[in-house]
C-alpha cells in the first residue's frame, strides 16, 4: 500500500471514529469534512465512493444499529425509552441554539 493510500484510509477511519463518538450530536457535512481535511464536496464524493453510502445514510444506519443493540441487550430500555431519549437530546440542542432572549419573547 502506498503512503498516499494509507493517508487516505487514515482520514476516512478518523471520520468513522468521529461519527461513532458523536452519534448524538449534529453531524453535518462541514464538520465531518474538516475531520477528514477535505473540502465538503470532495469528502462527500469520496465517502460515497468508498462506502457505497452517503454520509447521511451511514449516520442513520449507525444510529439504528446503536438503538437495536440497546434493545437487544438492555432489559431496562424499551423502544419508547430510546426514542424519547433521542427526542429529548434533539430538543435540548435546539434550545441551546436559540438565544434565551428570543425564547423569552416567544420568537423562534
Secondary structure as UniProt FT lines:
FT   HELIX           3..21
FT   TURN            22..24
FT   HELIX           29..36
FT   HELIX           40..51
FT   HELIX           55..73
FT   TURN            75..76
FT   HELIX           79..97
FT   HELIX           100..104
FT   TURN            105..106
//
